[in-house]
């Protein structure tokens, strides 16, 4: 009878399947953690590279300080007379002093003097006030200029007047500071050298070239 009872109730097999499932679950959890760490490392690396690119671009563009340009604008002749025989000339015109600022911050400049010359001799000046050219903008200052030959000691310009043209030069130098991000200030000096040619017969501007 004992033998029959043992045969009717066989012993349960060992639970190897559950042990394998637990081991596989641990392996899967470790694999997921490893993949997450790899993804995190990739994201961190991408972020660092992106930051480096952004900083480089800002350094080469926004934070790079360029020298503003000062130039003469359009010249409108109001009066122009010349006498080759004397010789002498007299002219009045309006123009603009333009300060072009291509920086990502304002350019604050001091008062300056624009000088007009004939063959190196000063024949007139105008003063520009202390002002500011805003970020990525051009400051325009209207001025009225009066020039004549009374300051010239030489009379050898009669031949040019006889040819029907009058060539004068204009120079200026601006000093100021470019301000970036409200924290960095960089000194910058702008210079101008313009050549102005008048047509004496039409009493109009013939050409204007600045550098």
Buried (B, 14 or more C-beta within 10 A) or exposed (E): EEEEEEEEEEEEEEEEEEEEEEEEEEEEEEEEEEEEEEEEEEEEEEEEEEEEEEEEEEEEEEBEBBBBBBBBBEBEBEEBEBEBEEBBBBBBBBBBBBBBBBBBBBBBBEEBEBBBBBEEEEBBBBEBEEBBBEBEBBBEBEBEBBBBBEEBEEEEBBEBBEEBBBBBBBBBBBEBBBBBEEEEBBEBEBEBEBEBEBBBEEBEBBEBEBE
